[in-house]
Amino acid sequence: MRASKKGGFKKALKCWQLYVLLIPALLWAAIFAYYPMYGVIIAFKDYKIRQGILGSPWANPFFKYFEEFFSTSIAVNSIKNTIIISLASLVIAFWIPVVFALLLNQVKGDRRRKTIQTISYAPYFMSNVVVVSIITVFFSANGVINSLITAGGGQEVLFTSLPEWFRPLFIGSNIWQTMGFNAVIYIAALTAISPDFYEAATIDGASRFQRILYIDIPMIMPTVILMLILQIGNIMNVGYEKAYLMQNGSNTIVSELISTYVYKVGLQTAQYSFATAVGLFNSVANFIILVIANKVAKKFSDISIF
C-alpha cells in the first residue's frame, strides 16, 4: 500500500507542471464558486447589512422566508412560467444546434464551412440589451413586421405587449442567439469521427443521408445525451436579463420568472434574505432534477455525468 502511494507521488512529481497550471482554476473555483456558498445562510436569517451575515439574528421561524415565498400567489406563477419556458426551449431549441451541426458537417470546403459557422455564432456575443432592441425594432407597433402587415392590408399586432407572444419571441430570439455557439461542441464531436467509417460506407453505396443516420448520429449521441442531462438539470434556471428587459405591464402574467422575481425583491427592494431563500429553492430544485435525469440516462443509455 505504501509502495503504491510512493509510486503515485513520484508520478505526480514528474508532471508537476500540470498541477501548477491547475492552481489558477482551483483558486477561481474556490473564490468564485465555493466561497459565495457561505452567503446561503442569509436565507435562514433576518439579515441586516450593518450586523453582517454572522451578526444578524436567525429567522423565527427558521424557514420563515421559504414560507413567505410559497404563501404568495406569484410563487406558483413564476415557477410555472419558468418551467414552461424551459420545457419549450428543451423540446424546440435543444435539437436545433444538433441538426445544424449535422448539416454544417455536410458542407464541402473548409472556407465555406467556417464562414457559415462564424456567422451563425456571432449573435451569441451580442448583449441582451441589443437583442431586445432588435426585437423591439422588428416587432413593436411601429416595427418592421407590423409595417409589412399593414402594407398588406392587415391589422397591426402588438407582439411586444400581448402575453401570448412573449414566449415565442423569447424562445425564438434564444434560438437565434445560441444556435451556432451551442453547435460548436457537436461540430467538435463530428470532426473526431474517423474518416474510415465514411470510406467504408461510401464503398458500400451508402447515401449522404444514410451516412448521417448510421454514422454521424450514433457517434455523437453520447455527447447529445450529456448535453441533454445538463439542460434538464438547468430547467429551473432561466436568465433574468432578457426576460426582465422584455417585461411590461401587459405581459407580466407570463414573463415573471423565478430569476426576475429574485432580481426585483433582492436588488430593487433590498429583501436579501427573502431573495436568497427563493434562489436557494431554485438551486436545490435544479440539483434534484439533475440527479434524477442523470440516473434515468444512466439506466437507459449507460451514459451519465457521474
SERO-4910 file (N, C-alpha, C, O; in steps of 0.05 Angstrom, whole numbers):
BEGIN
 pado doro    nc1    nc2    nc3   cac1   cac2   cac3    cc1    cc2    cc3    oc1    oc2    oc3
  Met    A     17    -24      0      0      0      0     17     25      0     13     44    -15
  Arg    A     38     25     18     56     48     19     72     51     -7     77     73    -16
  Ala    A     79     28    -19     94     29    -44     78     42    -66     88     57    -82
  Ser    A     52     35    -67     34     46    -87     31     76    -83     30     92   -103
  Lys    A     30     85    -58     27    114    -52     53    128    -60     51    150    -72
  Lys    A     76    116    -54    101    129    -63    103    130    -93    113    150   -104
  Gly    A     94    109   -106     95    109   -135     77    130   -147     85    143   -167
  Gly    A     53    134   -135     36    155   -144     47    183   -140     43    200   -156
  Phe    A     61    186   -117     73    212   -111     96    219   -131     98    241   -140
  Lys    A    111    198   -138    133    202   -157    122    209   -185    133    226   -198
  Lys    A    100    196   -192     88    203   -218     77    231   -218     79    245   -239
  Ala    A     66    240   -196     56    267   -194     79    287   -196     76    308   -208
  Leu    A    102    281   -184    125    299   -185    136    302   -214    146    323   -222
  Lys    A    134    280   -229    143    281   -257    127    301   -274    138    312   -293
  Cys    A    102    304   -268     85    322   -284     75    345   -267     52    353   -268
  Trp    A     93    356   -250     86    378   -232     77    403   -246     62    419   -235
  Gln    A     86    406   -272     78    430   -287     48    431   -291     36    452   -290
  Leu    A     36    407   -295      7    406   -299     -8    414   -274    -29    428   -276
  Tyr    A      2    407   -251    -11    414   -226     -8    444   -221    -26    457   -209
  Val    A     14    456   -230     18    485   -227     -2    499   -244    -14    519   -236
  Leu    A     -7    489   -269    -27    501   -287    -55    499   -275    -73    514   -282
  Leu    A    -59    478   -259    -85    474   -247    -92    493   -224   -115    497   -218
  Ile    A    -71    505   -212    -75    522   -189    -94    546   -194   -112    550   -179
  Pro    A    -90    561   -217   -108    583   -221   -138    575   -223   -155    589   -214
  Ala    A   -143    552   -236   -170    542   -239   -182    535   -211   -205    541   -206
  Leu    A   -165    522   -194   -174    515   -167   -180    540   -151   -199    541   -136
  Leu    A   -162    560   -153   -166    585   -138   -192    599   -147   -208    609   -131
  Trp    A   -196    599   -174   -221    612   -184   -245    598   -174   -264    611   -165
  Ala    A   -245    571   -174   -268    556   -164   -273    560   -135   -295    563   -126
  Ala    A   -251    561   -119   -253    565    -90   -264    593    -84   -281    596    -66
  Ile    A   -255    613    -98   -262    641    -91   -290    648   -102   -306    661    -88
  Phe    A   -295    640   -127   -320    650   -140   -342    629   -141   -365    636   -146
  Ala    A   -336    604   -135   -357    583   -136   -364    573   -108   -388    569   -102
  Tyr    A   -344    568    -91   -349    555    -65   -351    576    -43   -368    572    -25
  Tyr    A   -334    596    -42   -335    616    -21   -362    630    -20   -372    635      2
  Pro    A   -375    638    -43   -401    651    -41   -423    634    -29   -443    645    -20
  Met    A   -419    607    -28   -439    590    -15   -443    596     14   -463    590     26
  Tyr    A   -423    609     26   -424    617     54   -448    636     58   -460    636     79
  Gly    A   -454    652     37   -476    671     40   -504    658     39   -524    672     43
  Val    A   -505    632     34   -531    619     33   -546    620     60   -570    619     61
  Ile    A   -531    623     82   -544    623    108   -561    648    112   -577    649    131
  Ile    A   -558    667     94   -575    691     95   -605    683     92   -622    696    104
  Ala    A   -610    661     78   -637    652     74   -651    644    100   -675    643    101
  Phe    A   -635    638    120   -645    629    146   -642    650    168   -645    645    192
  Lys    A   -635    675    160   -630    696    179   -646    721    171   -654    725    148
  Asp    A   -651    738    192   -662    765    187   -638    783    181   -629    797    199
  Tyr    A   -629    782    157   -604    795    150   -605    825    151   -623    838    140
  Lys    A   -586    837    166   -583    866    167   -554    873    158   -535    861    168
  Ile    A   -552    891    139   -526    898    128   -506    907    149   -483    898    149
  Arg    A   -515    923    168   -497    933    189   -487    911    207   -465    912    217
  Gln    A   -504    892    212   -496    870    230   -480    848    217   -467    832    230
  Gly    A   -482    847    190   -467    827    176   -481    800    176   -502    797    188
  Ile    A   -470    781    162   -482    754    159   -483    740    186   -503    729    194
  Leu    A   -460    739    200   -458    724    225   -472    739    247   -483    726    266
  Gly    A   -472    765    247   -483    781    268   -514    783    267   -527    789    287
  Ser    A   -525    778    243   -554    780    240   -568    757    255   -558    735    256
  Pro    A   -591    763    267   -606    742    282   -618    721    263   -624    726    240
  Trp    A   -621    697    274   -634    675    258   -664    681    255   -676    693    273
  Ala    A   -674    674    232   -703    678    227   -720    662    246   -712    639    253
  Asn    A   -742    672    253   -761    658    270   -789    659    259   -801    681    259
  Pro    A   -800    637    248   -788    610    248   -765    607    229   -760    625    213
  Phe    A   -751    585    231   -726    580    216   -730    582    186   -714    593    172
  Phe    A   -753    572    176   -759    572    147   -779    595    140   -796    592    123
  Lys    A   -776    617    154   -794    639    151   -797    649    122   -819    653    112
  Tyr    A   -775    653    109   -775    665     82   -784    645     61   -795    653     40
  Phe    A   -779    620     66   -789    599     47   -820    598     49   -834    596     29
  Glu    A   -830    600     74   -859    600     77   -872    625     65   -894    624     54
  Glu    A   -858    648     67   -868    672     55   -870    670     25   -889    679     13
  Phe    A   -849    658     13   -849    655    -16   -872    638    -26   -886    645    -44
  Phe    A   -876    615    -13   -896    597    -22   -924    605    -15   -944    594    -24
  Ser    A   -926    625      3   -953    635     10   -962    657     -9   -985    665     -8
  Thr    A   -944    667    -26   -951    688    -45   -962    675    -71   -954    653    -79
  Ser    A   -980    690    -84   -991    680   -109   -970    680   -132   -972    665   -151
  Ile    A   -951    697   -129   -931    700   -150   -912    676   -151   -899    671   -171
  Ala    A   -910    661   -129   -892    638   -128   -901    617   -148   -884    608   -164
  Val    A   -926    609   -147   -936    589   -166   -934    599   -195   -926    584   -213
  Asn    A   -940    624   -199   -939    635   -226   -911    636   -237   -906    629   -260
  Ser    A   -892    645   -221   -864    647   -230   -852    619   -235   -836    616   -254
  Ile    A   -858    600   -218   -848    573   -222   -860    561   -247   -846    548   -263
  Lys    A   -886    565   -251   -900    554   -275   -888    567   -300   -882    552   -320
  Asn    A   -884    593   -300   -873    606   -324   -845    597   -330   -838    593   -353
  Thr    A   -829    593   -309   -801    584   -313   -800    556   -325   -785    551   -343
  Ile    A   -817    538   -314   -818    511   -324   -828    509   -353   -817    494   -369
  Ile    A   -848    525   -359   -860    525   -386   -839    534   -407   -835    521   -427
  Ile    A   -825    556   -401   -805    567   -419   -782    547   -422   -772    543   -444
  Ser    A   -774    535   -400   -751    516   -400   -758    491   -416   -742    482   -432
  Leu    A   -782    480   -411   -790    456   -426   -794    462   -455   -787    445   -472
  Ala    A   -806    485   -462   -809    492   -490   -782    495   -504   -778    486   -526
  Ser    A   -763    507   -490   -736    511   -501   -723    484   -504   -708    479   -523
  Leu    A   -728    465   -485   -716    439   -486   -727    423   -510   -711    410   -524
  Val    A   -753    424   -514   -765    409   -536   -759    421   -563   -754    406   -582
  Ile    A   -759    447   -565   -756    461   -591   -727    468   -596   -716    460   -617
  Ala    A   -714    482   -578   -688    494   -583   -665    475   -579   -644    479   -592
  Phe    A   -667    454   -563   -644    437   -557   -635    422   -582   -610    419   -586
  Trp    A   -653    414   -599   -646    397   -622   -636    413   -646   -624    402   -664
  Ile    A   -642    439   -646   -634    455   -669   -603    456   -673   -594    453   -695
  Pro    A   -588    461   -652   -558    461   -655   -548    433   -665   -528    432   -680
  Val    A   -561    412   -656   -552    385   -665   -557    382   -695   -539    373   -710
  Val    A   -581    390   -705   -587    388   -733   -569    407   -749   -559    400   -771
  Phe    A   -564    431   -738   -547    450   -752   -519    439   -755   -506    442   -776
  Ala    A   -508    426   -734   -481    415   -735   -480    392   -756   -460    390   -770
  Leu    A   -501    376   -757   -502    354   -776   -502    365   -805   -489    354   -823
  Leu    A   -518    386   -809   -519    398   -836   -493    412   -843   -484    410   -866
  Leu    A   -482    426   -824   -457    441   -829   -434    421   -836   -416    428   -851
  Asn    A   -435    398   -824   -415    378   -829   -415    368   -857   -395    357   -867
  Gln    A   -438    372   -871   -441    363   -899   -432    384   -919   -430    378   -943
  Val    A   -426    408   -909   -417    429   -927   -389    424   -936   -371    419   -920
  Lys    A   -384    425   -962   -358    420   -973   -342    446   -974   -352    467   -980
  Gly    A   -316    444   -967   -299    467   -968   -296    479   -940   -316    489   -929
  Asp    A   -272    479   -929   -267    489   -902   -274    519   -900   -285    528   -880
  Arg    A   -267    534   -921   -272    563   -920   -302    569   -918   -310    586   -903
  Arg    A   -318    555   -934   -346    560   -934   -358    551   -908   -376    565   -897
  Arg    A   -349    528   -897   -359    518   -872   -353    537   -849   -370    543   -832
  Lys    A   -328    547   -848   -320    566   -827   -335    592   -828   -342    604   -808
  Thr    A   -341    601   -853   -356    626   -856   -384    623   -845   -393    641   -831
  Ile    A   -397    601   -852   -424    596   -842   -424    594   -811   -442    604   -798
  Gln    A   -404    580   -801   -403    576   -772   -398    602   -758   -410    607   -737
  Thr    A   -381    619   -769   -375    645   -756   -400    663   -756   -406    675   -736
  Ile    A   -415    663   -778   -439    679   -780   -460    669   -760   -475    684   -748
  Ser    A   -461    642   -757   -482    631   -740   -478    636   -710   -497    640   -696
  Tyr    A   -453    636   -702   -449    640   -673   -442    669   -665   -438    675   -642
  Ala    A   -441    687   -685   -437    715   -679   -458    727   -660   -451    743   -643
  Pro    A   -484    721   -664   -505    733   -646   -501    726   -617   -511    740   -599
  Tyr    A   -486    704   -611   -482    696   -583   -468    718   -567   -472    721   -543
  Phe    A   -451    733   -581   -435    754   -567   -449    781   -565   -438    800   -555
  Met    A   -474    782   -575   -489    806   -571   -501    807   -543   -508    787   -532
  Ser    A   -502    831   -531   -514    833   -505   -544    831   -507   -555    836   -529
  Asn    A   -557    823   -485   -586    821   -486   -600    847   -491   -622    848   -501
  Val    A   -587    869   -483   -598    896   -489   -601    900   -519   -621    910   -528
  Val    A   -580    892   -533   -581    895   -563   -601    877   -575   -616    885   -593
  Val    A   -603    852   -565   -622    833   -576   -651    842   -571   -667    841   -589
  Val    A   -657    852   -547   -684    862   -541   -689    887   -558   -712    891   -567
  Ser    A   -669    904   -563   -673    927   -581   -680    918   -609   -697    930   -622
  Ile    A   -667    897   -619   -673    886   -645   -702    876   -646   -716    880   -666
  Ile    A   -710    862   -625   -737    852   -623   -757    875   -624   -778    873   -638
  Thr    A   -751    896   -610   -768    920   -610   -770    932   -638   -792    940   -647
  Val    A   -747    935   -651   -747    947   -678   -764    931   -697   -778    942   -714
  Phe    A   -763    904   -695   -778    887   -714   -807    883   -706   -825    881   -723
  Phe    A   -813    880   -680   -839    871   -671   -856    891   -656   -877    884   -646
  Ser    A   -846    915   -652   -862    936   -638   -886    944   -656   -888    936   -679
  Ala    A   -903    962   -645   -927    970   -660   -919    984   -686   -933    982   -706
  Asn    A   -897    999   -685   -888   1013   -709   -863    999   -722   -848   1012   -737
  Gly    A   -860    973   -715   -837    959   -725   -839    949   -753   -859    954   -767
  Val    A   -818    936   -762   -816    926   -790   -838    906   -796   -851    908   -817
  Ile    A   -843    887   -778   -863    866   -784   -891    878   -786   -906    872   -804
  Asn    A   -897    896   -767   -924    909   -769   -927    927   -793   -949    930   -804
  Ser    A   -905    939   -802   -906    955   -826   -913    938   -850   -928    946   -868
  Leu    A   -901    914   -851   -907    895   -873   -936    885   -871   -950    882   -892
  Ile    A   -946    880   -847   -973    870   -843   -993    891   -852  -1012    885   -867
  Thr    A   -989    916   -843  -1008    938   -851  -1006    944   -881  -1026    952   -893
  Ala    A   -982    941   -892   -979    946   -921   -994    925   -937  -1003    931   -959
  Gly    A   -997    902   -925  -1012    881   -939  -1042    881   -933  -1057    864   -942
  Gly    A  -1051    902   -919  -1079    905   -913  -1088    893   -887  -1112    893   -881
  Gly    A  -1070    882   -871  -1077    870   -845  -1076    891   -823  -1069    914   -827
  Gln    A  -1084    882   -799  -1083    899   -775  -1058    893   -759  -1049    870   -757
  Glu    A  -1047    914   -748  -1022    911   -732  -1026    893   -708  -1048    893   -696
  Val    A  -1006    878   -701  -1006    860   -678   -986    871   -657   -964    877   -664
  Leu    A   -995    873   -633   -978    883   -611   -961    860   -600   -966    850   -579
  Phe    A   -941    852   -616   -925    829   -609   -911    832   -581   -911    813   -565
  Thr    A   -900    856   -576   -885    860   -552   -902    865   -527   -892    867   -505
  Ser    A   -928    868   -531   -946    873   -508   -964    850   -502   -971    845   -478
  Leu    A   -973    835   -522   -992    813   -517   -978    790   -503   -956    782   -512
  Pro    A   -990    779   -482   -977    757   -467   -972    733   -483   -952    719   -479
  Glu    A   -989    727   -502   -986    702   -518   -962    703   -537   -953    682   -547
  Trp    A   -951    727   -541   -927    729   -559   -901    731   -544   -880    731   -556
  Phe    A   -902    732   -517   -877    735   -502   -859    710   -505   -836    712   -511
  Arg    A   -871    687   -501   -855    662   -502   -844    656   -530   -821    649   -532
  Pro    A   -860    659   -551   -848    655   -578   -825    674   -584   -805    665   -595
  Leu    A   -828    699   -576   -806    718   -581   -782    712   -564   -759    714   -573
  Phe    A   -787    704   -539   -765    697   -520   -749    673   -530   -725    673   -532
  Ile    A   -764    652   -536   -751    626   -544   -739    629   -572   -717    620   -577
  Gly    A   -753    643   -590   -743    647   -617   -717    663   -618   -698    656   -632
  Ser    A   -716    684   -602   -691    700   -600   -669    684   -587   -645    688   -594
  Asn    A   -675    667   -568   -655    650   -555   -643    631   -576   -619    626   -576
  Ile    A   -660    620   -593   -650    601   -613   -631    616   -632   -610    606   -639
  Trp    A   -639    640   -641   -622    656   -659   -596    662   -645   -575    662   -659
  Gln    A   -596    668   -619   -572    676   -605   -553    653   -601   -529    656   -604
  Thr    A   -563    630   -593   -547    608   -583   -543    585   -602   -526    567   -597
  Met    A   -557    584   -624   -556    561   -642   -527    555   -651   -518    532   -648
  Gly    A   -514    575   -663   -487    570   -673   -467    563   -652   -450    546   -655
  Phe    A   -469    577   -629   -450    572   -607   -454    545   -595   -434    531   -590
  Asn    A   -479    537   -590   -484    511   -578   -477    488   -597   -473    465   -589
  Ala    A   -476    494   -623   -469    473   -643   -439    467   -643   -431    446   -654
  Val    A   -423    484   -631   -394    480   -632   -386    454   -620   -369    440   -631
  Ile    A   -398    446   -598   -390    421   -584   -398    397   -601   -383    376   -601
  Tyr    A   -420    399   -616   -428    376   -634   -410    376   -659   -404    354   -669
  Ile    A   -402    399   -668   -384    400   -691   -357    387   -683   -345    373   -699
  Ala    A   -348    393   -659   -323    381   -649   -326    351   -648   -307    336   -655
  Ala    A   -349    341   -638   -353    312   -637   -354    299   -665   -344    277   -668
  Leu    A   -365    313   -684   -366    303   -711   -339    302   -724   -332    283   -739
  Thr    A   -322    322   -719   -295    322   -730   -277    300   -719   -257    293   -730
  Ala    A   -285    290   -695   -270    268   -683   -276    241   -694   -262    221   -687
  Ile    A   -297    239   -711   -304    213   -723   -283    205   -743   -275    222   -760
  Ser    A   -274    181   -743   -253    171   -761   -263    171   -790   -286    162   -795
  Pro    A   -248    181   -809   -256    180   -837   -260    152   -848   -273    148   -869
  Asp    A   -249    132   -834   -252    104   -843   -281     96   -845   -289     80   -862
  Phe    A   -297    106   -826   -326     99   -826   -339    109   -851   -355     95   -864
  Tyr    A   -333    134   -859   -345    145   -883   -335    131   -908   -351    127   -927
  Glu    A   -310    124   -909   -299    110   -932   -312     83   -936   -319     75   -958
  Ala    A   -315     68   -913   -328     42   -914   -357     45   -923   -367     28   -939
  Ala    A   -371     65   -913   -399     69   -920   -402     77   -950   -421     68   -963
  Thr    A   -383     93   -960   -384    101   -988   -379     77  -1006   -393     74  -1027
  Ile    A   -361     60   -998   -356     35  -1014   -380     17  -1015   -386      4  -1035
  Asp    A   -395     17   -992   -419      0   -990   -443     13  -1005   -465      2  -1006
  Gly    A   -439     38  -1015   -460     51  -1030   -480     67  -1013   -502     73  -1022
  Ala    A   -471     74   -989   -489     90   -972   -492    118   -982   -473    131   -991
  Ser    A   -516    129   -981   -521    156   -990   -513    175   -967   -505    167   -945
  Arg    A   -514    201   -973   -506    221   -953   -525    220   -929   -516    222   -906
  Phe    A   -551    217   -934   -570    215   -912   -565    190   -895   -567    191   -871
  Gln    A   -558    168   -908   -552    143   -893   -527    146   -877   -525    135   -855
  Arg    A   -507    161   -886   -483    165   -871   -489    182   -846   -478    177   -824
  Ile    A   -507    202   -849   -515    218   -826   -530    200   -806   -525    202   -782
  Leu    A   -548    183   -816   -566    167   -800   -551    145   -785   -557    139   -762
  Tyr    A   -532    132   -798   -519    109   -786   -491    113   -776   -479     95   -764
  Ile    A   -479    137   -782   -452    142   -772   -452    167   -754   -444    165   -731
  Asp    A   -461    189   -765   -459    215   -750   -475    214   -725   -465    220   -703
  Ile    A   -501    208   -727   -519    209   -704   -510    189   -682   -509    198   -659
  Pro    A   -505    164   -688   -496    146   -667   -470    154   -654   -466    150   -629
  Met    A   -451    166   -669   -425    173   -658   -426    197   -640   -411    199   -621
  Ile    A   -445    216   -645   -447    239   -628   -468    237   -607   -472    255   -590
  Met    A   -482    214   -606   -504    210   -587   -495    212   -558   -509    224   -542
  Pro    A   -472    201   -550   -463    205   -522   -460    235   -515   -467    243   -493
  Thr    A   -450    251   -533   -447    280   -528   -475    292   -526   -479    309   -509
  Val    A   -493    284   -543   -520    295   -542   -534    289   -516   -547    306   -504
  Ile    A   -531    264   -507   -543    256   -481   -532    271   -458   -546    280   -440
  Leu    A   -505    275   -457   -493    290   -436   -503    319   -435   -509    330   -414
  Met    A   -505    331   -459   -515    359   -460   -544    360   -452   -553    380   -441
  Leu    A   -559    339   -459   -588    338   -452   -591    336   -422   -609    349   -410
  Ile    A   -574    320   -409   -575    318   -380   -570    345   -367   -584    353   -348
  Leu    A   -549    359   -377   -543    386   -366   -565    405   -370   -571    422   -353
  Gln    A   -578    404   -393   -600    422   -400   -624    416   -381   -637    435   -371
  Ile    A   -630    391   -377   -652    384   -359   -646    393   -330   -663    402   -316
  Gly    A   -621    389   -322   -613    398   -295   -613    427   -291   -610    437   -269
  Asn    A   -616    442   -313   -616    472   -312   -644    482   -318   -647    506   -325
  Ile    A   -664    465   -315   -691    472   -324   -704    494   -308   -721    508   -318
  Met    A   -696    497   -283   -708    518   -266   -692    544   -267   -698    563   -253
  Asn    A   -672    545   -284   -654    568   -285   -656    581   -312   -643    573   -331
  Val    A   -672    602   -314   -675    618   -338   -664    646   -332   -674    659   -313
  Gly    A   -645    655   -347   -633    681   -342   -653    704   -341   -672    705   -356
  Tyr    A   -649    722   -322   -668    743   -318   -665    767   -337   -684    782   -341
  Glu    A   -641    770   -349   -635    795   -364   -655    800   -386   -668    821   -387
  Lys    A   -657    781   -405   -675    785   -428   -704    786   -420   -719    803   -429
  Ala    A   -712    768   -402   -740    768   -393   -747    794   -379   -769    805   -384
  Tyr    A   -729    805   -363   -734    830   -349   -736    853   -369   -753    871   -366
  Leu    A   -719    853   -389   -720    874   -409   -744    873   -427   -754    893   -437
  Met    A   -755    849   -431   -779    845   -448   -805    849   -432   -826    849   -444
  Gln    A   -802    851   -406   -826    854   -389   -840    881   -392   -826    901   -396
  Asn    A   -866    881   -390   -881    906   -388   -907    899   -373   -912    876   -366
  Gly    A   -923    920   -368   -947    916   -352   -967    897   -365   -984    886   -351
  Ser    A   -965    892   -391   -985    875   -404   -978    846   -404   -996    829   -405
  Asn    A   -952    839   -403   -944    811   -406   -932    799   -380   -921    777   -381
  Thr    A   -934    813   -357   -922    803   -333   -933    776   -324   -919    761   -312
  Ile    A   -958    771   -331   -970    745   -323   -956    721   -334   -956    700   -322
  Val    A   -942    724   -357   -927    702   -369   -897    707   -368   -881    688   -372
  Ser    A   -888    731   -363   -860    738   -364   -846    739   -337   -822    741   -335
  Glu    A   -862    736   -315   -850    737   -288   -838    709   -283   -853    690   -279
  Leu    A   -812    707   -282   -797    682   -277   -786    683   -249   -786    704   -235
  Ile    A   -775    661   -240   -763    660   -214   -739    679   -213   -735    693   -193
  Ser    A   -723    679   -234   -699    696   -235   -707    726   -235   -693    742   -221
  Thr    A   -727    734   -249   -735    762   -249   -747    770   -222   -743    792   -213
  Tyr    A   -761    751   -210   -773    757   -183   -751    760   -163   -752    778   -146
  Val    A   -730    743   -164   -708    746   -145   -693    772   -149   -686    785   -130
  Tyr    A   -690    780   -174   -677    806   -180   -693    829   -168   -681    847   -157
  Lys    A   -719    828   -171   -736    850   -162   -736    852   -131   -731    874   -120
  Val    A   -740    830   -118   -742    831    -89   -714    833    -76   -712    844    -54
  Gly    A   -694    823    -90   -667    824    -78   -653    850    -81   -641    860    -62
  Leu    A   -653    862   -105   -638    886   -110   -656    911   -110   -647    932   -100
  Gln    A   -680    909   -120   -697    933   -121   -710    940    -95   -713    963    -88
  Thr    A   -717    919    -79   -730    924    -53   -712    917    -30   -720    919     -7
  Ala    A   -688    907    -35   -668    901    -14   -677    880      6   -670    881     29
  Gln    A   -694    861     -3   -702    839     14   -683    816     10   -690    796     -3
  Tyr    A   -659    818     21   -638    800     15   -643    771     25   -638    752     11
  Ser    A   -654    769     49   -659    742     60   -681    728     43   -679    704     37
  Phe    A   -702    743     36   -724    731     21   -714    723     -7   -720    701    -16
  Ala    A   -698    740    -20   -688    734    -47   -669    710    -46   -669    693    -64
  Thr    A   -652    708    -25   -634    685    -22   -649    660    -18   -642    639    -29
  Ala    A   -671    661     -3   -687    637      2   -700    627    -24   -700    603    -30
  Val    A   -709    645    -41   -721    638    -67   -699    626    -85   -704    606    -98
  Gly    A   -676    639    -85   -654    629   -102   -644    602    -93   -637    585   -109
  Leu    A   -644    597    -66   -635    572    -55   -655    550    -63   -647    528    -70
  Phe    A   -680    556    -61   -701    536    -70   -697    529    -99   -698    505   -107
  Asn    A   -691    549   -116   -687    545   -144   -663    526   -149   -664    508   -166
  Ser    A   -641    531   -135   -616    515   -138   -620    487   -129   -611    468   -142
  Val    A   -634    483   -106   -639    456    -96   -657    440   -115   -652    417   -121
  Ala    A   -677    454   -126   -695    441   -145   -679    432   -170   -683    410   -181
  Asn    A   -661    450   -180   -645    443   -203   -627    419   -197   -624    402   -214
  Phe    A   -615    418   -173   -597    396   -166   -613    370   -166   -603    349   -176
  Ile    A   -636    370   -154   -652    345   -152   -660    335   -180   -658    312   -186
  Ile    A   -668    354   -197   -675    347   -225   -651    336   -240   -654    317   -255
  Leu    A   -628    348   -235   -603    338   -248   -597    310   -240   -590    293   -257
  Val    A   -599    304   -214   -593    277   -204   -612    257   -216   -604    235   -225
  Ile    A   -638    264   -217   -658    245   -229   -653    241   -259   -653    218   -268
  Ala    A   -647    262   -273   -642    260   -302   -617    243   -307   -616    227   -326
  Asn    A   -597    246   -290   -572    231   -293   -577    201   -288   -566    184   -303
  Lys    A   -593    195   -268   -599    167   -262   -615    154   -285   -610    131   -292
  Val    A   -635    169   -295   -651    158   -317   -634    153   -342   -637    132   -355
  Ala    A   -616    172   -348   -599    169   -372   -580    146   -368   -574    131   -387
  Lys    A   -570    142   -344   -551    120   -338   -565     93   -340   -553     74   -349
  Lys    A   -590     92   -332   -605     67   -333   -611     59   -361   -609     35   -368
  Phe    A   -619     78   -378   -629     71   -405   -608     72   -427   -610     59   -447
  Ser    A   -587     88   -422   -566     91   -443   -538     85   -434   -519     84   -449
  Asp    A   -535     80   -407   -509     75   -395   -489     99   -399   -465     95   -399
  Ile    A   -501    122   -403   -485    147   -405   -494    166   -384   -518    171   -381
  Ser    A   -475    177   -368   -482    195   -347   -459    213   -341   -436    209   -350
  Ile    A   -465    234   -326   -445    254   -318   -429    243   -294   -404    247   -293
  Phe    A   -442    230   -275   -429    219   -252   -442    193   -244   -433    181   -224
***
